[in-house]
Amino acid sequence: MELRPEAVIADKLHLLRPLGQGGMGVVWAARHLALDTDVAVKFIRPERAAESPALVARFQREARATARIAHPHVVQVMDYGVVDGAVPYLVMELLRGFSLAELLERGGRLSFATARSLAQQVGSALESAHERGIVHRDIKPHNVFITEGSEGYPLFVKVLDFGVAKLAGDAAAPAASPALTETGVVIGSAPYMSPEQLEGSKDVDLRSDLWSLGVVLYETLTGALPFQGSSFVAVGAAVLKGKFRPATEQRPGLPPSIDDWFAKALSVDPGCRFQSAREMVEAFPGLEAGIAEVDAPAGRHHPAAFATTVAAPVDLRGAPHGAGELSREPVTPGALAGAPATAGSVADAAAGHTAL
């Protein structure tokens, strides 16, 4: 099988252009002939599929987990299959925008209003996943995608990459890492991994996702990670110790109540954390109304029909940075918008797209 522009794969995917590639796979923009819509298609490289059954299993897991969730803030999986009996592929909605990681790298931190909107939308996505017995286990800025708005620039978020998700009733669930491993083996992004993930616990549940979301929100507000170190081991030790600088010290002017919120969100003990995404969002300062209710879409294959839960554009630039506070300039949405991208596990730095 040759992947090239104008090729038709599986009699239904008309390839348009490559979006990104990595060591294990490649992502293409394509036209789904049966659905008559543009999509993103992830392929595993044939040689990698042959030598790594675990990689294929991860691919299948991503398809299964995401297909269970029909939610506007979760990237939609539209199809899954195998070409020539050897090359697995995953068809997803084609997104236009950039990851939260890229936004943070350019701007350092976000405004409080933006972080609040982010909490509401990611919280809504996680609530939907958790209600279906799915624990994401890899919530981090690279897996939070900000889509380009059609009017002004409303913040509209999609949660990506359920490749290491834990599904209820699935005895073969992988350890919490970007690769399928046996329980007790820890591989991943240490600053965003909960204490129980770092310890290789068999009992990682939805509260682990909420802890990771707490880290993401701390970083979006302060421009810094709550737990830092010069190595994986050092970061892990800081996470397990559970001590971090209050957000209001990192960024004066934040609501004082946010410190109590982070203290609970980032507790080492899962029993002392928020016990649901709804509880977490409702406790966030300024979000007493809770998670925005979103009607289930009539057809999961038509993401364009989803209604945004953010009524007005929000400021993505954050507050002006004081001298010596953050060296990076505030980000402007237009500087990052315009390039299509899709879900994945490793960012393609050259194009801003993601692939395997």
N, C-alpha and C positions, 0 to 999 in steps of 0.2 A: 504494500500500500504506500502510495506517494502522497504526501500532504503538500499541495500547491494551490495557488489561486485558481479558481474556476473548477477545481475537482469536485465531484459529487461523491460523498461518502455515505455508505449504507442506503443508497437510493433516496436520500432525503436531506442531506446536509451539503449545501452548496458553499464551499469554502470561499471566503472573500479576501482575507488578509491575516497574517499572523499578528497576535497581540503581545505575546511574550513567551519566553521559554526558560527552562531550568534544566538541571541535570537529569531529572526523571521524567519530564513531560513538556508539552507545548500547548499553548492556548491559541485558538483561532477564532476570529469573527466569521460567522457564517449565516446563510439564509436557510432557515428550516422550511423546506418546500411544502411539507404537509400542513404546518401551522401558519405559513406565510408571514413569518416574522424574523427579524434579525436576532441572533443568539450568540452566545459564547460557547465554544466547545473545547473541553479539556481532554487531551489524549495522553496516555502513558506511552513512553517510548517502548517499542516492541522488545528491545533487548532488556530493558528494566523490568517489564512485566514478566518476562520469562525467568529472570533470575531472582525476582522478589515477590513471592506470593503474598507477603505481608503488605506490600505496596498496593497490590490489587485489592486486598481485603479492605484497606483503608479507603480506597476509591469507592468500593461498594458501600462501605459504611457511610461515607459522606452522602451518597445518593439516597440511601434508605432513611437516614436521619433527617435530611433536609426535606425530603418528599413528605414526611409526616407533618410538616409545619406549613400551613398556608397562612402566611402572615406578611403584612406589608414591610416589616422591618427585618425580614430574613430573606436572603437571596433565594430565588426560586429555582429549583431543579425541575427541568421539563422532560428529560429523557435520559436513559442510560442504556448502553449496549456494548457489544464487542464486535470489532471489525476483523474479518479474516480469521476468526477464531483465536486471535492472539492480542489484539490491541483494544483495551477498554477505553471507552469515551464517556464523557459526562456533559450533557447539554444544560446550560443555565441561561437565565436572562442576561442580556448584555447591559452592563452598567456603564455609566459615564460619570466620571468624577475622580476621586482620589481617596486614599486611606487616611484614617485619623493619624497614623504614624507619620505620613508625609506632611500633613498639616502641622503637627507638633514640631517636626524637624525644621520647618520653615518659620514657624511663628512663636515657638517657645511655650505659649499657654493660650487659653481661650477665655472669653468673657464669662462671667458667672451665668448670664442668661443662656449662653450657648451650652455650657456644661450642664445646666439644669435641663435643657431640652434633650441633650445627649442621654442623661440619666433616664429620662422618661421613655425615650424611644428604645434604647437598648434594654431597659428594664421590661418594657412591654414584650419585646422579642423573647427574652429569657423566660418570662412568665408563660408565654405560649409553649415554648419548648419544654419547660418543666412540667406543665400540665399534661404533656404527652409522654412523660417519663424519660425525657432526653436531657442529659447534662452535657453542656458544650465542652468544658474542660480546657479550652484554649482561648479564653477571652483576653484580648490584648489589642493595642491600637492598630496593628496590621490587619486584624480581622474585623475592624469596624470601618465600614466604607461610607463615605459621604458622597451622595449622588448629586449631580448637577440639577439645580432647580430650573423649571421652565419659565417662571416669572420671578423677577428680582433674584434673590438667592436664598430661598428657604433651606434650612438645615433638614435634610432627610437622610436618615441613616439606615444602612443594611448591615446585618450581622452575617459574616462569612465563615466558611470553612468548618463544617461539622465532621471533618475527617477523623477526629479522635474522640468524637462524642460517645458517651455511655448511654446505651439504650436499655430501657427497662426490659427485664426478661432475657437479656442477651448475655449468656454466660461467657461468651468469648470477647467481651469488651476489653479493649487494650488499656494499658496503663496510660496515665495522663501525660501524653507527650505528643509531639508532632510526628512520631513514628510508632508503629505498632510494636509493643514490647511486652515482656512478661511483667506481671505485677511485682513491684519492688524495684524496678529499673527506672531511674528518673532521667529523662531527657526532655529539655524544653526551655522556655524563656523564664528563667528563675524569678525575675522581679514581679511577674504576673502569676506565678504559681502559688497556690494556697499552701499553708503549712502542711496540710494533710497530703497534698500532692507531692511535695518535696520529700515527705517521709515514706512515700510509696504505699499509702494506705489503700486497702481494698474497699474502704467505705467512703469514697469521694462522692458527695451528693450535690444537690443544687446550691448549697451554701458555699461550696468552692467557687462556683461561677460568680456568686455575689461578692465574695472576697476579691476576686480578680477585677470585677467591675469597680469596686472601691479603689483599687490601685489605679485603674485607668482614669477615673474621675479626679483623683488626687493629682495625677500628672497633668491633666488638662487644665486644672485650676492654678497650679503652682509652677508648672514648667519643670518639675523635678520628680523623681521617683521617691516614694516614702522609704523604701529599703534599698540601700546601695552597697556596693562592694567592688573590689578590683577583680573578682573572679566569681564563677558560679558558686563555689563553696562559700565565699564570703557573703554573697548576696543571700544565699540560703540560710546562713547563720543569722543574718539580720532579720530575715522574715520570721524565723522560728523564735527569735528573741521578742519580736513584736513591738519594739520601741521605734518611734518615728517622730520627726519634728512636726508640731501642730501646723496645719495649713495656714492659719492666720499669722504665724510667724514667717512663713515662707512668702506670704502675700498679704500684707496689711490691707485692711479694707473689706476682707471677706466677712460674711455674717459670723459672729462669734459661735453661733450654734453649729456651724459646720464642723468644728473640732470634735464635738460630742458625736456627731454623725459618723465621722471617720473613725473615731475610737471604737465604735460599735461595728462598723463595716469591716474593719481590719483586725478584729480580735483574733488572736491565735486559736482560741477555743470556738469551734463552730457553734456550740450551744449559746454563746454570748453574742453571736452576730444576729443580723436580721435573718428571719426564718423563711422569708419569701421575697420574690422580686417586688411584689406589690407593697409589702411592708417597707422595704428599703426605699422605694420611690416616694411613698407617702410621707416618709420621715425626712426627706431631703428638703432643706429650707426653701420655701417658696413653692413647693409642690404638694401642699396639703390636699389638693384635689385628687391626687393620686395618678395612676397610670391612665392615659387616655384610652377610652374604649374604642376598639377598632372592629368594625363589622368584618366577618370573614369574607374574603373575595368570592365572587360567584364562580370564577374559573381561575385555578391556580396557574394556568398557562398564559395568562394575560396580565402581566404586572402593571401595564400602563393604566389599567382600570382602577388600581388601588388609590384610595384617597389619602392625601397627606394628613397627618395629625398635627402638623405645625401650621397654624393659620397665617402667620406673618413671617417675613424674613427676619433672621436673627443675625447679630454681629459676629462674624467669625474672626475678627481681628484681635479681640481682647483689649484690655486696657493698655495705655501707653506704658512702655517700660522705662523705669527710672535708671539713671546712670549706675552702672555696676550691678544692676539687679538681674538682667538677662541680656546676653550679648546679641541675641537674635532679634531681628526686626519683626514687628507684627505682620502676620500673613494677610494677604488680600486674596479672596476666593478666586478672582479671575486669573491669578498667576498660576493656579494649579488646575483649573477646570479645562475641560475640552477633550481629554483623551479617554477613549473607552477603556474599561478595565473589567476584570472579573475576579471571582473568588479563587484563592489558592493558598499555598502554604509558604512559598518563598517568593519574595518580591523580585521582579526583574528591574534592577536599578536603572538601566538605560532608558527604558520606556515608561516606567511607572506602572506597568501591568504586573500581574501575578501569574505564576505558573508553578508547576511541581518542582 
